């Protein structure tokens, strides 16, 4: 009986093996972030899977230093939450002041506690008092000096300065000097409604009395990536937790 090689069949087997190897590779690569997983029943993190968790890959950062993924870090923050029901998968509810629980729309990632940098290594987001080569366009409303009011229509403070993104050439934050306490906090421009006719800035996300709890800056002239996440998360949390009625059904 003559022996022969069926080239079509061999190519088919090669395709199957290659496709299986590709799936295995992709399933490992998509586990570079978000792992280890949290086991609700055991209230602990699952041990790494030697087969499907890839070895760390080191990335060189543009301004020096390295970052690895996966990095093996777990979220060990003390989240102020509790289950709404005893079974696994039930929703969590904030404990205490929901505006300070940092959960739901108020949650944030633990980003690097360093400023975002431009391509030449300078702080990307800075106040106009430092970015002297930037100015507000003549046809646009200048929010500096305007009154800031919360969702309760009460005054929270006054816009002291505007913080510009030097890479994107736009305003990212308004610096608000509070009426009570005298400290300044940042207001993301996405949450600000500037009305040049009335001369005020309306913030629907939070109430005037909640402005003092906005996360503050370690350096009054720069904002870090972590501080940005915390600040935006606070206003985001206000869209649901600023008033109890906001958690109720719309109809």
N, C-alpha and C positions, 0 to 999 in steps of 0.2 A: 504494500500500500504506500503510495507516494506521499511524502510529507510536504507541506507547504505552509506559508504564512499568509493569513488573510489580513492584508494591510488595512482594509476598512475596519475590521473588528479591532485591530490593534489601536488604530487612531481613535476609535470610539472609547476604548478603555482609558487611553491617555487623556481624552477629554473629561471623562468622569472623574478620574483621579485629580486632574488639574482643577476642575470645578469644585470638588470637595476641599482641596487645599486652599482655594480662594475663599470659600465660605469660612473655613476654620480661621484663616488669617484675619478676615474682616471682623469676625465675632470676637477675636482677641483685641483687635485695635479699638473697637467701640467700647472697650472696658478700661480705657486709659483714664477716664474721668468718671466720677460718680460711684466708685467702688473703694472700699468694701461696702456692701449693702447692710442696711440696718434691719435687724430681726426684731419685730415688735413683740413677739411672744416671749423671747428670751431677754428683751430689753438690752441688747448688746449688738455689736457689729459682728457680722459673719467673718469667719476666717477666710483669707485669700485662697482662691482655687488655683493650684499650681498649674493646671492644664489650660484654663481659659483666661487667667489674668496674665497679661504680657509682662516681660521684664521691663524695668524703668528705661525710658528713653530720655536722654538729656538734651535740652534745647538751650542754645546760646542766646541770651537776651541782647537786644540791639545796643543797650547802653551799659553793658557789663553784667557779669553774673550769669547764673544758669538757673534753669527750672527743669524739674523732672516730672514725667508722667508715665505711669501712676506714681504718686508720691507717698502713698500709704497713710496720709493724714485722715483723721476722722473729725467729725463735727462734735466737739466735746463741750459746746456752749450749753449753759443752763437755760433751756427754752422754757418760758413761762406758759406752759400749755398742759392740758389734761384731756383725756379721751371723753367724748360725749356719750360713749357706750362701752361696755366691758369687752366686746368682741374685737378681734383683730380686723383692721381696715376701717374702723369707725372714725369719723371726723374728729379732729382736735379743736378745742376751744381755748382761747387765751385765758390766762389766770391773772387776776388783778387788773391794772389799767391796760386795756388792749393796745393803746397807743404806744406803750413801752414794751410790749411783749415781743416785738420783732418777729411776728409770724404772719402768715397769710399775705395780703398785699403789702404788709410792712416788713417782710423778711428781706434779708440781704445776704450777699456772699462775702466770705472773708477774703477780700482782695488784698493786694499788697498795700501796706501802710506807707506808701511813697507816692509822690506826685506823678501824674501822667506827664510825659516829656515830649517835646517837639523833636523833629529829626536831628536838630543840632544840640539836643541835650538840655534844653531849658524848660522850666515849668510851662506847661501848655495853657493852663487856665489860671489867670491872674486878674486882680482888680485893675480898672482903668488908671488908677493912681500910679500903678507901676508900669503898665503898658502905655507909655506916653506917646507912642507912635500910632495909637488907635484912637478913634473918636466916633461918637454916634453921628450917623448921617444926618444932614441938615433936614431932610424931609421926614425923619422918624421922630417919634416922641421920646424925649429924654426922661427916663423914669427917676433920675436922681432928684431927691427932694420931695417926691410924691409920698402921700400917706398910704400905708398898707393896711387894708381892712380884711378881717377874716370872714368866714361863712356866716357869722352872726351879725355882720354889718358893723362891728365895733373895731375901733382903731387898735392895731397891734404895734405899729411903729412907723418909721420913716425910712425910705430907701436912701442909704448912705452912699452906695457906689454900685457899679455894675461890673461883673466879672466876665471877661472876654476869653474865648477860645482862640489862641493865636494861630492855630493851624487851620481851623475852619472859618475864621473871621466872622464870628457871631457871638452874641451874648449867651452865656450858659446859666449864670446865676445873678440874682440881685442881692446885694448885702443890705440887710434890714437892721437898723438900730432900734431896739425895742423900747417902747414907752416905759415899761416897768423893768427895773434892774439895770438898764443902761448897756446891756451886752448886745453884741451883734450876732446875727445868724444868717445863713444863706438860704435863699429861696430859689429853687429851680425855675428857670424862666418858663418851662412847660406848665407850671401850676399858677402862673401869674397872668391876670387879665388887666392889661394896661389901658386906662381910659384917660386920654390926654384932655378931653373936654372937662371931665370932673377933676382931673388932677390927682387920681388915686390908682392904686393897684389892688385889685380884688383877688382874694385867694379863697376858692370854694372848698379846697381840700380839708382845711382845719379851721378851728375856731380861734379867735384872737387870744384867748387864755391859754391855748396850747402852743403858742410860739416859743415861750421860754424853754420848752422841753426839746426843741429842735437840737440835734447833736451839734456841738460846737467844734471849732477847729483848734488844733494844737498850735498852729502857726497862723496868726491873723492875716497873713499875706499869701498863703498857699493852701491848697486843698489836696489831700491824698486820695488815692483810688478808693480806699476803705471808707474814708470820711464821705466821699461822694455817694457811695452805696448806702451808707447809713442815713444820710440826709434825704436822699430821694425816697428811701423806704419809709421814712417817717411821714412824709407827705402822702405817699401812696397808701400807707395804712390809714390815714385820715379819711380817705375816700370811702372806707367801710366802717371805721371805728370811731370817727370824730364825734358822732352822735348815735345813741342807741337806735334811733329810728332808721338809720342807714342799713342796719342788718336785717330789717324786716322786708317782706315781699313788696314788690313795686305796686301790686294790685291787691 
